[in-house]
Amino acid sequence: NRSYFEALEVKAEKMAKKYDCAFVDNEMPYGRVPQGHPVIVDYFYHEEIRGTENTGKRNR
């Protein structure tokens, strides 16, 4: 059951909007974000979609 992590992602995205921060997944290069501006990185995306150790395989 991933409901806790899904809810946490929603809260993180709302917080990013509230404070005008970028909310990116772990695959997005940080260079695309304005220099010196805070960034919130969604590492849960990395674990759930890309797989552990960046294998590219989905976790099942």
C-alpha distance matrix in Angstrom:
0.0 3.8 5.7 7.7 8.9 9.6 11.6 13.2 14.4 15.9 17.7 19.0 20.3 22.0 23.5 24.8 26.5 27.9 29.5 30.4 28.5 27.3 23.5 23.2 20.8 21.8 23.9 26.3 29.5 30.3 33.8 33.0 32.4 35.6 37.0 36.4 33.8 30.5 27.4 23.7 21.9 18.3 17.5 13.7 15.2 17.1 14.4 12.2 15.2 18.1 16.8 17.8 21.5 22.1 22.4 21.5 19.3 15.8 13.1 11.7
3.8 0.0 3.8 5.5 5.4 6.2 8.7 9.9 10.7 12.5 14.4 15.4 16.7 18.7 20.1 21.2 23.0 24.5 26.0 26.8 24.8 23.5 19.7 19.4 17.2 18.4 20.6 22.8 26.0 26.6 30.2 29.3 28.7 31.9 33.3 32.7 30.1 26.8 23.7 20.0 18.2 14.6 14.0 10.3 11.8 14.1 11.8 9.6 12.6 15.7 14.8 15.9 19.5 19.8 20.6 19.5 17.8 14.4 12.1 11.8
5.7 3.8 0.0 3.8 5.5 5.0 6.1 8.5 9.8 10.6 12.3 14.2 15.4 16.6 18.3 19.9 21.3 22.6 24.5 25.5 24.0 23.1 19.4 19.8 18.2 20.0 22.4 24.1 27.3 27.6 31.1 29.9 28.9 31.9 33.5 32.7 29.8 26.5 23.6 19.9 18.8 15.4 15.6 12.1 13.6 16.4 14.7 12.6 15.2 18.5 18.1 19.3 22.8 22.8 23.9 22.6 21.2 17.7 15.7 15.3
7.7 5.5 3.8 0.0 3.8 5.5 5.2 6.2 8.7 10.1 10.7 12.3 14.4 15.5 16.5 18.4 20.3 21.1 22.6 24.1 22.4 21.9 18.4 19.1 17.7 19.1 22.0 23.6 26.5 26.3 30.0 29.1 27.8 30.5 31.8 30.7 27.9 24.4 21.8 18.0 17.2 14.1 14.2 11.1 13.5 16.1 14.3 13.2 16.2 19.0 18.4 18.9 22.1 22.5 24.1 23.2 22.2 19.0 16.8 17.1
8.9 5.4 5.5 3.8 0.0 3.8 5.4 4.9 6.2 8.7 9.8 10.3 12.2 14.2 15.1 16.3 18.4 19.8 21.0 22.0 19.9 19.0 15.3 15.6 14.0 15.3 18.2 19.8 22.8 22.8 26.4 25.6 24.5 27.4 28.7 27.8 25.1 21.7 18.8 15.0 13.8 10.5 10.5 7.3 9.8 12.4 11.0 10.0 13.0 15.6 15.3 15.9 19.0 19.1 20.9 20.0 19.3 16.3 14.5 15.5
9.6 6.2 5.0 5.5 3.8 0.0 3.8 5.4 5.1 6.4 8.8 9.9 10.7 12.6 14.4 15.4 16.9 18.6 20.3 20.9 19.3 18.2 14.5 14.9 13.6 15.8 18.2 19.5 22.7 22.9 26.3 25.0 24.0 27.0 28.7 28.1 25.1 22.0 19.0 15.4 14.3 10.9 12.0 8.8 9.8 13.2 12.5 10.6 12.7 15.9 16.3 17.7 20.8 20.3 21.9 20.3 19.7 16.4 15.3 16.0
11.6 8.7 6.1 5.2 5.4 3.8 0.0 3.8 5.4 5.1 6.3 8.7 9.9 10.7 12.4 14.3 15.6 16.6 18.6 19.8 18.6 18.2 14.9 16.2 15.7 18.0 20.7 21.5 24.5 24.2 27.6 26.2 24.7 27.3 29.0 27.9 24.8 21.5 19.1 15.4 15.3 12.4 14.0 11.3 12.9 16.2 15.6 14.2 16.4 19.4 19.8 20.8 23.8 23.4 25.3 23.9 23.4 20.2 18.9 19.5
13.2 9.9 8.5 6.2 4.9 5.4 3.8 0.0 3.8 5.4 5.1 6.1 8.6 9.9 10.5 12.2 14.4 15.2 16.5 17.9 16.3 16.1 12.8 14.2 13.8 15.7 18.8 19.5 22.2 21.5 25.0 24.0 22.3 24.8 26.1 24.9 21.9 18.5 16.1 12.4 12.3 9.9 11.3 9.4 11.6 14.5 14.2 13.7 16.0 18.4 18.8 19.2 21.8 21.7 24.0 22.9 22.9 20.1 18.8 20.1
14.4 10.7 9.8 8.7 6.2 5.1 5.4 3.8 0.0 3.8 5.4 5.0 6.1 8.6 9.8 10.4 12.4 14.1 15.4 16.0 14.2 13.3 9.8 10.9 10.6 13.0 15.8 16.3 19.2 18.8 22.2 20.9 19.4 22.2 23.8 23.1 20.0 16.9 14.0 10.4 10.0 7.3 9.6 7.9 9.0 12.3 12.8 12.1 13.6 16.1 17.1 18.1 20.5 19.7 22.1 20.6 20.9 18.3 17.7 19.3
15.9 12.5 10.6 10.1 8.7 6.4 5.1 5.4 3.8 0.0 3.8 5.5 5.2 6.2 8.6 9.9 10.8 12.3 14.5 15.2 14.2 13.8 10.7 12.6 13.1 16.0 18.4 18.4 21.4 20.8 23.9 22.1 20.5 22.9 25.0 24.2 20.8 17.9 15.4 12.2 12.7 10.4 13.2 11.5 12.1 15.6 16.3 15.1 16.3 19.1 20.4 21.7 24.1 23.1 25.4 23.6 23.8 21.0 20.6 21.8
17.7 14.4 12.3 10.7 9.8 8.8 6.3 5.1 5.4 3.8 0.0 3.8 5.5 5.1 6.1 8.6 10.0 10.4 12.4 13.9 13.2 13.7 11.1 13.7 14.6 17.2 20.0 19.8 22.3 21.1 24.2 22.8 20.6 22.6 24.3 22.9 19.5 16.4 14.6 11.4 12.7 11.3 14.0 12.9 14.2 17.4 18.0 17.4 19.0 21.4 22.5 23.2 25.4 24.8 27.4 26.0 26.3 23.7 22.9 24.3
19.0 15.4 14.2 12.3 10.3 9.9 8.7 6.1 5.0 5.5 3.8 0.0 3.8 5.4 5.0 6.1 8.7 9.8 10.6 11.8 10.2 10.5 7.8 10.4 11.6 14.0 17.0 16.5 18.8 17.4 20.6 19.4 17.1 19.2 20.7 19.5 16.2 13.0 10.9 7.6 9.1 8.3 11.2 11.1 12.3 15.1 16.2 16.3 17.6 19.5 20.7 21.2 23.0 22.3 25.2 23.9 24.8 22.5 22.1 24.0
20.3 16.7 15.4 14.4 12.2 10.7 9.9 8.6 6.1 5.2 5.5 3.8 0.0 3.8 5.4 5.1 6.4 8.7 10.1 10.2 9.1 8.8 6.2 9.1 10.9 14.0 16.3 15.4 17.9 16.8 19.6 17.7 15.7 17.9 20.0 19.3 15.8 13.2 10.9 8.3 9.7 8.9 12.5 12.4 12.5 15.5 17.2 16.8 17.3 19.4 21.3 22.3 24.1 22.7 25.5 23.7 24.8 22.5 22.6 24.5
22.0 18.7 16.6 15.5 14.2 12.6 10.7 9.9 8.6 6.2 5.1 5.4 3.8 0.0 3.8 5.4 5.2 6.1 8.7 9.7 9.9 10.8 9.3 12.6 14.7 17.7 20.0 18.9 21.1 19.7 22.3 20.3 17.9 19.5 21.6 20.5 16.8 14.4 13.0 10.9 13.0 12.6 16.0 15.7 16.1 19.2 20.7 20.2 20.9 23.1 24.8 25.8 27.7 26.5 29.2 27.5 28.4 26.0 25.9 27.5
23.5 20.1 18.3 16.5 15.1 14.4 12.4 10.5 9.8 8.6 6.1 5.0 5.4 3.8 0.0 3.8 5.4 5.0 6.2 8.3 8.1 10.0 9.1 12.7 15.0 17.5 20.1 18.8 20.6 18.6 21.2 19.7 16.9 18.1 19.7 18.0 14.5 11.7 11.0 9.0 12.0 12.4 15.6 16.0 16.9 19.5 21.1 21.2 22.1 23.9 25.4 25.9 27.4 26.5 29.6 28.2 29.4 27.3 27.0 28.9
24.8 21.2 19.9 18.4 16.3 15.4 14.3 12.2 10.4 9.9 8.6 6.1 5.1 5.4 3.8 0.0 3.8 5.5 5.4 5.7 4.7 6.2 6.0 9.7 12.7 15.2 17.5 15.7 17.3 15.2 17.6 16.0 13.1 14.5 16.3 15.1 11.5 9.0 8.0 6.8 9.9 11.0 14.5 15.5 15.8 18.1 20.3 20.6 21.0 22.4 24.3 24.9 26.1 24.8 27.9 26.5 28.0 26.3 26.5 28.7
26.5 23.0 21.3 20.3 18.4 16.9 15.6 14.4 12.4 10.8 10.0 8.7 6.4 5.2 5.4 3.8 0.0 3.8 5.5 4.9 6.2 7.8 8.1 11.8 14.9 17.9 19.7 17.6 19.3 17.4 19.4 17.1 14.4 15.3 17.8 16.9 13.1 11.6 10.9 10.3 13.1 13.9 17.6 18.3 18.1 20.7 23.0 22.8 22.9 24.6 26.8 27.8 29.1 27.5 30.4 28.6 30.1 28.2 28.7 30.7
27.9 24.5 22.6 21.1 19.8 18.6 16.6 15.2 14.1 12.3 10.4 9.8 8.7 6.1 5.0 5.5 3.8 0.0 3.8 5.7 7.8 10.5 11.2 14.9 18.0 20.6 22.8 20.8 22.2 19.9 21.9 20.0 16.8 17.2 19.2 17.6 13.9 12.3 12.6 12.0 15.3 16.3 19.8 20.4 20.8 23.4 25.3 25.3 25.8 27.5 29.5 30.1 31.5 30.2 33.3 31.7 33.1 31.1 31.2 33.1
29.5 26.0 24.5 22.6 21.0 20.3 18.6 16.5 15.4 14.5 12.4 10.6 10.1 8.7 6.2 5.4 5.5 3.8 0.0 3.8 5.6 9.1 10.6 14.3 17.5 19.7 21.9 19.7 20.5 17.7 19.5 18.0 14.6 14.5 16.0 14.1 10.6 9.0 10.1 10.5 14.1 15.9 19.2 20.5 21.0 23.2 25.3 25.8 26.3 27.5 29.4 29.7 30.6 29.5 32.8 31.5 33.2 31.6 31.7 34.0
30.4 26.8 25.5 24.1 22.0 20.9 19.8 17.9 16.0 15.2 13.9 11.8 10.2 9.7 8.3 5.7 4.9 5.7 3.8 0.0 3.8 6.8 9.2 12.6 16.2 18.6 20.2 17.5 18.2 15.7 17.0 15.1 11.8 11.7 13.9 12.8 9.0 8.5 9.2 10.3 13.7 15.6 19.1 20.6 20.5 22.5 25.1 25.5 25.4 26.5 28.8 29.4 30.1 28.5 31.8 30.2 32.2 30.7 31.4 33.8
28.5 24.8 24.0 22.4 19.9 19.3 18.6 16.3 14.2 14.2 13.2 10.2 9.1 9.9 8.1 4.7 6.2 7.8 5.6 3.8 0.0 3.8 6.4 9.5 13.0 15.0 16.9 14.3 14.9 12.3 14.1 12.6 9.3 10.0 11.8 10.8 7.1 5.6 5.5 6.8 10.1 12.5 15.8 17.7 17.5 19.2 21.9 22.7 22.6 23.3 25.6 26.0 26.5 25.0 28.3 27.0 29.1 27.9 28.5 31.1
27.3 23.5 23.1 21.9 19.0 18.2 18.2 16.1 13.3 13.8 13.7 10.5 8.8 10.8 10.0 6.2 7.8 10.5 9.1 6.8 3.8 0.0 3.8 6.1 9.9 12.1 13.4 10.7 11.7 9.7 11.7 9.8 7.1 9.1 11.5 11.5 8.2 7.0 4.9 6.1 8.1 10.4 13.7 15.7 14.9 16.5 19.5 20.2 19.6 20.2 22.7 23.4 23.9 22.0 25.2 23.7 26.0 24.9 25.9 28.6
23.5 19.7 19.4 18.4 15.3 14.5 14.9 12.8 9.8 10.7 11.1 7.8 6.2 9.3 9.1 6.0 8.1 11.2 10.6 9.2 6.4 3.8 0.0 3.8 7.1 9.8 11.7 9.9 11.9 10.7 13.4 11.7 9.8 12.5 14.6 14.6 11.4 9.3 6.2 4.8 5.9 7.0 10.6 12.2 11.4 13.4 16.2 16.6 16.3 17.2 19.6 20.4 21.3 19.6 22.7 21.1 23.0 21.6 22.4 25.0
23.2 19.4 19.8 19.1 15.6 14.9 16.2 14.2 10.9 12.6 13.7 10.4 9.1 12.6 12.7 9.7 11.8 14.9 14.3 12.6 9.5 6.1 3.8 0.0 3.8 6.5 7.9 6.3 8.9 8.6 11.6 10.1 9.4 12.8 14.8 15.4 12.9 11.1 7.4 6.4 5.0 5.9 8.9 10.8 9.3 10.6 13.9 14.5 13.7 14.1 16.7 17.7 18.3 16.2 19.3 17.6 19.8 18.9 20.0 22.9
20.8 17.2 18.2 17.7 14.0 13.6 15.7 13.8 10.6 13.1 14.6 11.6 10.9 14.7 15.0 12.7 14.9 18.0 17.5 16.2 13.0 9.9 7.1 3.8 0.0 3.8 5.4 5.9 9.1 10.0 13.2 12.2 12.3 16.0 17.6 18.3 16.1 14.1 10.3 8.6 5.6 4.6 6.4 8.1 6.0 6.9 10.3 11.1 10.1 10.4 13.0 14.1 14.9 12.8 15.7 14.0 16.1 15.2 16.4 19.4
21.8 18.4 20.0 19.1 15.3 15.8 18.0 15.7 13.0 16.0 17.2 14.0 14.0 17.7 17.5 15.2 17.9 20.6 19.7 18.6 15.0 12.1 9.8 6.5 3.8 0.0 3.8 5.7 7.9 9.1 12.5 12.6 13.0 16.6 17.5 18.2 16.7 14.7 11.1 9.7 6.1 6.0 5.5 8.4 7.0 5.7 9.3 11.1 10.4 9.4 11.5 11.8 12.0 10.0 13.3 12.4 14.9 14.7 15.8 19.2
23.9 20.6 22.4 22.0 18.2 18.2 20.7 18.8 15.8 18.4 20.0 17.0 16.3 20.0 20.1 17.5 19.7 22.8 21.9 20.2 16.9 13.4 11.7 7.9 5.4 3.8 0.0 3.8 6.4 9.1 11.6 11.5 13.0 16.7 17.9 19.3 18.1 16.8 13.2 12.6 9.3 9.3 9.1 11.3 8.8 7.3 11.1 12.4 10.5 8.9 11.8 12.8 12.5 9.5 12.4 11.0 14.0 14.4 16.4 19.8
26.3 22.8 24.1 23.6 19.8 19.5 21.5 19.5 16.3 18.4 19.8 16.5 15.4 18.9 18.8 15.7 17.6 20.8 19.7 17.5 14.3 10.7 9.9 6.3 5.9 5.7 3.8 0.0 3.8 6.3 8.5 7.8 9.4 13.1 14.7 16.4 15.1 14.4 11.1 11.4 9.0 10.0 11.0 13.5 11.1 10.5 14.3 15.5 13.6 12.5 15.5 16.5 16.1 13.3 16.2 14.6 17.7 17.9 19.9 23.2
29.5 26.0 27.3 26.5 22.8 22.7 24.5 22.2 19.2 21.4 22.3 18.8 17.9 21.1 20.6 17.3 19.3 22.2 20.5 18.2 14.9 11.7 11.9 8.9 9.1 7.9 6.4 3.8 0.0 3.8 5.3 6.1 8.1 11.5 12.3 14.4 13.9 13.8 11.1 12.4 10.5 12.5 13.1 16.2 14.4 13.2 16.9 18.6 16.9 15.2 17.9 18.3 17.1 14.6 17.7 16.7 20.1 20.8 22.7 26.1
30.3 26.6 27.6 26.3 22.8 22.9 24.2 21.5 18.8 20.8 21.1 17.4 16.8 19.7 18.6 15.2 17.4 19.9 17.7 15.7 12.3 9.7 10.7 8.6 10.0 9.1 9.1 6.3 3.8 0.0 3.8 5.4 5.6 8.6 9.0 10.7 10.4 10.4 8.2 10.3 9.4 12.3 13.4 16.7 15.6 14.8 18.3 20.2 19.0 17.7 20.1 20.1 19.0 17.0 20.4 19.7 22.9 23.3 24.8 28.2
33.8 30.2 31.1 30.0 26.4 26.3 27.6 25.0 22.2 23.9 24.2 20.6 19.6 22.3 21.2 17.6 19.4 21.9 19.5 17.0 14.1 11.7 13.4 11.6 13.2 12.5 11.6 8.5 5.3 3.8 0.0 3.8 5.4 7.4 7.7 10.6 11.0 12.2 10.9 13.6 13.0 15.9 17.1 20.4 18.9 18.1 21.7 23.5 21.9 20.5 23.1 23.2 21.9 19.6 22.8 22.0 25.4 26.1 27.8 31.3
33.0 29.3 29.9 29.1 25.6 25.0 26.2 24.0 20.9 22.1 22.8 19.4 17.7 20.3 19.7 16.0 17.1 20.0 18.0 15.1 12.6 9.8 11.7 10.1 12.2 12.6 11.5 7.8 6.1 5.4 3.8 0.0 3.8 6.6 8.7 11.6 10.9 12.2 10.6 13.1 12.9 15.4 17.2 20.0 18.2 18.0 21.7 22.9 21.2 20.2 23.2 23.9 23.1 20.5 23.5 22.1 25.3 25.6 27.6 30.8
32.4 28.7 28.9 27.8 24.5 24.0 24.7 22.3 19.4 20.5 20.6 17.1 15.7 17.9 16.9 13.1 14.4 16.8 14.6 11.8 9.3 7.1 9.8 9.4 12.3 13.0 13.0 9.4 8.1 5.6 5.4 3.8 0.0 3.8 6.3 8.5 7.2 8.7 7.7 10.7 11.5 14.4 16.7 19.6 18.3 18.5 22.0 23.3 22.1 21.5 24.3 24.7 24.1 21.9 25.2 23.9 27.0 26.9 28.4 31.6
35.6 31.9 31.9 30.5 27.4 27.0 27.3 24.8 22.2 22.9 22.6 19.2 17.9 19.5 18.1 14.5 15.3 17.2 14.5 11.7 10.0 9.1 12.5 12.8 16.0 16.6 16.7 13.1 11.5 8.6 7.4 6.6 3.8 0.0 3.8 6.4 5.8 8.8 9.4 13.0 14.4 17.6 20.0 22.9 21.9 22.1 25.6 27.0 25.9 25.3 28.0 28.2 27.5 25.5 28.8 27.7 30.7 30.7 32.1 35.3
37.0 33.3 33.5 31.8 28.7 28.7 29.0 26.1 23.8 25.0 24.3 20.7 20.0 21.6 19.7 16.3 17.8 19.2 16.0 13.9 11.8 11.5 14.6 14.8 17.6 17.5 17.9 14.7 12.3 9.0 7.7 8.7 6.3 3.8 0.0 3.8 5.6 8.7 10.1 13.8 15.2 18.8 20.6 23.9 23.3 23.1 26.4 28.3 27.4 26.5 28.8 28.6 27.5 25.8 29.3 28.7 31.8 32.0 33.3 36.6
36.4 32.7 32.7 30.7 27.8 28.1 27.9 24.9 23.1 24.2 22.9 19.5 19.3 20.5 18.0 15.1 16.9 17.6 14.1 12.8 10.8 11.5 14.6 15.4 18.3 18.2 19.3 16.4 14.4 10.7 10.6 11.6 8.5 6.4 3.8 0.0 3.8 6.6 9.1 12.8 14.8 18.6 20.4 23.6 23.6 23.6 26.6 28.5 28.2 27.5 29.5 29.0 28.0 26.8 30.4 30.0 32.9 32.9 33.7 37.0
33.8 30.1 29.8 27.9 25.1 25.1 24.8 21.9 20.0 20.8 19.5 16.2 15.8 16.8 14.5 11.5 13.1 13.9 10.6 9.0 7.1 8.2 11.4 12.9 16.1 16.7 18.1 15.1 13.9 10.4 11.0 10.9 7.2 5.8 5.6 3.8 0.0 3.8 6.5 10.1 12.7 16.2 18.6 21.5 21.4 21.9 24.9 26.5 26.2 25.9 28.1 27.9 27.5 26.1 29.7 28.9 31.6 31.1 31.9 35.0
30.5 26.8 26.5 24.4 21.7 22.0 21.5 18.5 16.9 17.9 16.4 13.0 13.2 14.4 11.7 9.0 11.6 12.3 9.0 8.5 5.6 7.0 9.3 11.1 14.1 14.7 16.8 14.4 13.8 10.4 12.2 12.2 8.7 8.8 8.7 6.6 3.8 0.0 3.8 6.9 9.9 13.3 15.6 18.4 18.8 19.5 22.1 23.8 23.9 23.9 25.7 25.4 25.2 24.1 27.8 27.1 29.5 28.8 29.3 32.3
27.4 23.7 23.6 21.8 18.8 19.0 19.1 16.1 14.0 15.4 14.6 10.9 10.9 13.0 11.0 8.0 10.9 12.6 10.1 9.2 5.5 4.9 6.2 7.4 10.3 11.1 13.2 11.1 11.1 8.2 10.9 10.6 7.7 9.4 10.1 9.1 6.5 3.8 0.0 3.8 6.3 9.7 12.2 15.0 15.1 15.8 18.6 20.1 20.1 20.1 22.1 21.9 22.0 20.7 24.3 23.5 25.8 25.1 25.6 28.7
23.7 20.0 19.9 18.0 15.0 15.4 15.4 12.4 10.4 12.2 11.4 7.6 8.3 10.9 9.0 6.8 10.3 12.0 10.5 10.3 6.8 6.1 4.8 6.4 8.6 9.7 12.6 11.4 12.4 10.3 13.6 13.1 10.7 13.0 13.8 12.8 10.1 6.9 3.8 0.0 3.8 6.6 9.3 11.7 12.3 13.4 15.8 17.1 17.6 18.1 19.7 19.7 20.2 19.2 22.7 21.9 23.8 22.6 22.8 25.7
21.9 18.2 18.8 17.2 13.8 14.3 15.3 12.3 10.0 12.7 12.7 9.1 9.7 13.0 12.0 9.9 13.1 15.3 14.1 13.7 10.1 8.1 5.9 5.0 5.6 6.1 9.3 9.0 10.5 9.4 13.0 12.9 11.5 14.4 15.2 14.8 12.7 9.9 6.3 3.8 0.0 3.8 5.9 8.8 9.1 9.7 12.3 14.0 14.3 14.4 16.0 16.0 16.5 15.4 18.9 18.1 20.1 19.1 19.4 22.5
18.3 14.6 15.4 14.1 10.5 10.9 12.4 9.9 7.3 10.4 11.3 8.3 8.9 12.6 12.4 11.0 13.9 16.3 15.9 15.6 12.5 10.4 7.0 5.9 4.6 6.0 9.3 10.0 12.5 12.3 15.9 15.4 14.4 17.6 18.8 18.6 16.2 13.3 9.7 6.6 3.8 0.0 3.8 5.4 5.7 7.3 9.5 10.5 11.2 12.0 13.5 13.9 15.3 14.2 17.3 16.2 17.6 16.1 16.3 19.1
17.5 14.0 15.6 14.2 10.5 12.0 14.0 11.3 9.6 13.2 14.0 11.2 12.5 16.0 15.6 14.5 17.6 19.8 19.2 19.1 15.8 13.7 10.6 8.9 6.4 5.5 9.1 11.0 13.1 13.4 17.1 17.2 16.7 20.0 20.6 20.4 18.6 15.6 12.2 9.3 5.9 3.8 0.0 3.8 5.2 5.0 6.6 8.8 10.0 10.1 10.8 10.5 11.8 11.3 14.5 14.1 15.3 14.2 13.9 17.0
13.7 10.3 12.1 11.1 7.3 8.8 11.3 9.4 7.9 11.5 12.9 11.1 12.4 15.7 16.0 15.5 18.3 20.4 20.5 20.6 17.7 15.7 12.2 10.8 8.1 8.4 11.3 13.5 16.2 16.7 20.4 20.0 19.6 22.9 23.9 23.6 21.5 18.4 15.0 11.7 8.8 5.4 3.8 0.0 3.8 5.3 5.2 6.1 8.2 9.6 9.9 10.3 12.7 12.3 14.8 14.0 14.3 12.3 11.6 14.2
15.2 11.8 13.6 13.5 9.8 9.8 12.9 11.6 9.0 12.1 14.2 12.3 12.5 16.1 16.9 15.8 18.1 20.8 21.0 20.5 17.5 14.9 11.4 9.3 6.0 7.0 8.8 11.1 14.4 15.6 18.9 18.2 18.3 21.9 23.3 23.6 21.4 18.8 15.1 12.3 9.1 5.7 5.2 3.8 0.0 3.8 5.5 5.3 5.5 7.2 8.8 10.4 12.7 11.2 13.3 11.7 12.5 10.6 11.0 13.7
17.1 14.1 16.4 16.1 12.4 13.2 16.2 14.5 12.3 15.6 17.4 15.1 15.5 19.2 19.5 18.1 20.7 23.4 23.2 22.5 19.2 16.5 13.4 10.6 6.9 5.7 7.3 10.5 13.2 14.8 18.1 18.0 18.5 22.1 23.1 23.6 21.9 19.5 15.8 13.4 9.7 7.3 5.0 5.3 3.8 0.0 3.8 5.7 5.7 5.1 6.4 7.3 9.0 7.5 10.1 9.2 10.5 9.6 10.2 13.6
14.4 11.8 14.7 14.3 11.0 12.5 15.6 14.2 12.8 16.3 18.0 16.2 17.2 20.7 21.1 20.3 23.0 25.3 25.3 25.1 21.9 19.5 16.2 13.9 10.3 9.3 11.1 14.3 16.9 18.3 21.7 21.7 22.0 25.6 26.4 26.6 24.9 22.1 18.6 15.8 12.3 9.5 6.6 5.2 5.5 3.8 0.0 3.8 5.9 6.0 4.9 5.4 8.4 8.2 10.0 9.7 9.7 8.3 7.5 10.8
12.2 9.6 12.6 13.2 10.0 10.6 14.2 13.7 12.1 15.1 17.4 16.3 16.8 20.2 21.2 20.6 22.8 25.3 25.8 25.5 22.7 20.2 16.6 14.5 11.1 11.1 12.4 15.5 18.6 20.2 23.5 22.9 23.3 27.0 28.3 28.5 26.5 23.8 20.1 17.1 14.0 10.5 8.8 6.1 5.3 5.7 3.8 0.0 3.8 6.1 5.8 8.0 11.3 10.6 11.5 10.1 9.3 6.6 5.9 8.6
15.2 12.6 15.2 16.2 13.0 12.7 16.4 16.0 13.6 16.3 19.0 17.6 17.3 20.9 22.1 21.0 22.9 25.8 26.3 25.4 22.6 19.6 16.3 13.7 10.1 10.4 10.5 13.6 16.9 19.0 21.9 21.2 22.1 25.9 27.4 28.2 26.2 23.9 20.1 17.6 14.3 11.2 10.0 8.2 5.5 5.7 5.9 3.8 0.0 3.8 5.7 9.0 11.6 9.7 10.2 7.8 7.6 5.4 7.0 9.7
18.1 15.7 18.5 19.0 15.6 15.9 19.4 18.4 16.1 19.1 21.4 19.5 19.4 23.1 23.9 22.4 24.6 27.5 27.5 26.5 23.3 20.2 17.2 14.1 10.4 9.4 8.9 12.5 15.2 17.7 20.5 20.2 21.5 25.3 26.5 27.5 25.9 23.9 20.1 18.1 14.4 12.0 10.1 9.6 7.2 5.1 6.0 6.1 3.8 0.0 3.8 6.9 8.6 6.1 6.8 4.6 5.8 5.6 7.8 11.2
16.8 14.8 18.1 18.4 15.3 16.3 19.8 18.8 17.1 20.4 22.5 20.7 21.3 24.8 25.4 24.3 26.8 29.5 29.4 28.8 25.6 22.7 19.6 16.7 13.0 11.5 11.8 15.5 17.9 20.1 23.1 23.2 24.3 28.0 28.8 29.5 28.1 25.7 22.1 19.7 16.0 13.5 10.8 9.9 8.8 6.4 4.9 5.8 5.7 3.8 0.0 3.8 6.6 5.8 5.8 5.6 5.0 5.0 5.4 9.2
17.8 15.9 19.3 18.9 15.9 17.7 20.8 19.2 18.1 21.7 23.2 21.2 22.3 25.8 25.9 24.9 27.8 30.1 29.7 29.4 26.0 23.4 20.4 17.7 14.1 11.8 12.8 16.5 18.3 20.1 23.2 23.9 24.7 28.2 28.6 29.0 27.9 25.4 21.9 19.7 16.0 13.9 10.5 10.3 10.4 7.3 5.4 8.0 9.0 6.9 3.8 0.0 3.8 5.3 6.3 7.9 7.9 8.4 7.7 11.3
21.5 19.5 22.8 22.1 19.0 20.8 23.8 21.8 20.5 24.1 25.4 23.0 24.1 27.7 27.4 26.1 29.1 31.5 30.6 30.1 26.5 23.9 21.3 18.3 14.9 12.0 12.5 16.1 17.1 19.0 21.9 23.1 24.1 27.5 27.5 28.0 27.5 25.2 22.0 20.2 16.5 15.3 11.8 12.7 12.7 9.0 8.4 11.3 11.6 8.6 6.6 3.8 0.0 3.8 5.5 8.4 9.5 11.2 11.2 14.8
22.1 19.8 22.8 22.5 19.1 20.3 23.4 21.7 19.7 23.1 24.8 22.3 22.7 26.5 26.5 24.8 27.5 30.2 29.5 28.5 25.0 22.0 19.6 16.2 12.8 10.0 9.5 13.3 14.6 17.0 19.6 20.5 21.9 25.5 25.8 26.8 26.1 24.1 20.7 19.2 15.4 14.2 11.3 12.3 11.2 7.5 8.2 10.6 9.7 6.1 5.8 5.3 3.8 0.0 3.8 5.5 7.9 9.9 11.1 14.8
22.4 20.6 23.9 24.1 20.9 21.9 25.3 24.0 22.1 25.4 27.4 25.2 25.5 29.2 29.6 27.9 30.4 33.3 32.8 31.8 28.3 25.2 22.7 19.3 15.7 13.3 12.4 16.2 17.7 20.4 22.8 23.5 25.2 28.8 29.3 30.4 29.7 27.8 24.3 22.7 18.9 17.3 14.5 14.8 13.3 10.1 10.0 11.5 10.2 6.8 5.8 6.3 5.5 3.8 0.0 3.8 5.4 8.5 10.1 13.4
21.5 19.5 22.6 23.2 20.0 20.3 23.9 22.9 20.6 23.6 26.0 23.9 23.7 27.5 28.2 26.5 28.6 31.7 31.5 30.2 27.0 23.7 21.1 17.6 14.0 12.4 11.0 14.6 16.7 19.7 22.0 22.1 23.9 27.7 28.7 30.0 28.9 27.1 23.5 21.9 18.1 16.2 14.1 14.0 11.7 9.2 9.7 10.1 7.8 4.6 5.6 7.9 8.4 5.5 3.8 0.0 3.8 6.5 9.3 12.5
19.3 17.8 21.2 22.2 19.3 19.7 23.4 22.9 20.9 23.8 26.3 24.8 24.8 28.4 29.4 28.0 30.1 33.1 33.2 32.2 29.1 26.0 23.0 19.8 16.1 14.9 14.0 17.7 20.1 22.9 25.4 25.3 27.0 30.7 31.8 32.9 31.6 29.5 25.8 23.8 20.1 17.6 15.3 14.3 12.5 10.5 9.7 9.3 7.6 5.8 5.0 7.9 9.5 7.9 5.4 3.8 0.0 3.8 6.4 9.1
15.8 14.4 17.7 19.0 16.3 16.4 20.2 20.1 18.3 21.0 23.7 22.5 22.5 26.0 27.3 26.3 28.2 31.1 31.6 30.7 27.9 24.9 21.6 18.9 15.2 14.7 14.4 17.9 20.8 23.3 26.1 25.6 26.9 30.7 32.0 32.9 31.1 28.8 25.1 22.6 19.1 16.1 14.2 12.3 10.6 9.6 8.3 6.6 5.4 5.6 5.0 8.4 11.2 9.9 8.5 6.5 3.8 0.0 3.8 6.2
13.1 12.1 15.7 16.8 14.5 15.3 18.9 18.8 17.7 20.6 22.9 22.1 22.6 25.9 27.0 26.5 28.7 31.2 31.7 31.4 28.5 25.9 22.4 20.0 16.4 15.8 16.4 19.9 22.7 24.8 27.8 27.6 28.4 32.1 33.3 33.7 31.9 29.3 25.6 22.8 19.4 16.3 13.9 11.6 11.0 10.2 7.5 5.9 7.0 7.8 5.4 7.7 11.2 11.1 10.1 9.3 6.4 3.8 0.0 3.8
11.7 11.8 15.3 17.1 15.5 16.0 19.5 20.1 19.3 21.8 24.3 24.0 24.5 27.5 28.9 28.7 30.7 33.1 34.0 33.8 31.1 28.6 25.0 22.9 19.4 19.2 19.8 23.2 26.1 28.2 31.3 30.8 31.6 35.3 36.6 37.0 35.0 32.3 28.7 25.7 22.5 19.1 17.0 14.2 13.7 13.6 10.8 8.6 9.7 11.2 9.2 11.3 14.8 14.8 13.4 12.5 9.1 6.2 3.8 0.0
